[in-house]
Amino acid sequence: MVTPRRAALVAATVATALLATPVAAGAADGTIGVRETVCAESLFVRTQPNGAWMGTLYRGQTFLVEGPRSGGYVYGFAYGYINRRGWVQDGWFC
């Protein structure tokens, strides 16, 4: 029989494991001049670092890193559904 206390413990353990698991194991920073593949489930493309959202790249889509870097973001060209230049959070490439 599953008690409410045991069910809560199992749920807390699962939630902790999911939060501790990186979305993209082995993800790397983008290399300027290289068309990188997105390893994250999704990666927002923004108008400027931490700026307005203008689209989303999904795992397997690509981003040409053109530089420069700013505050953890990198500038470049987003392929896929977006097909325009913008900023993405660095560190989510395969």
Number of C-alpha atoms within 10 A of each C-alpha: 4 7 8 9 9 11 11 12 12 12 12 12 11 12 11 11 11 11 9 9 9 11 14 16 11 11 17 15 16 26 15 16 11 13 19 21 19 23 23 20 12 15 19 16 28 20 15 16 18 16 12 12 14 15 17 16 23 16 16 16 20 19 27 20 25 19 16 11 18 14 9 13 21 24 26 22 20 24 15 15 11 14 11 14 19 25 30 29 21 20 18 23 24 17
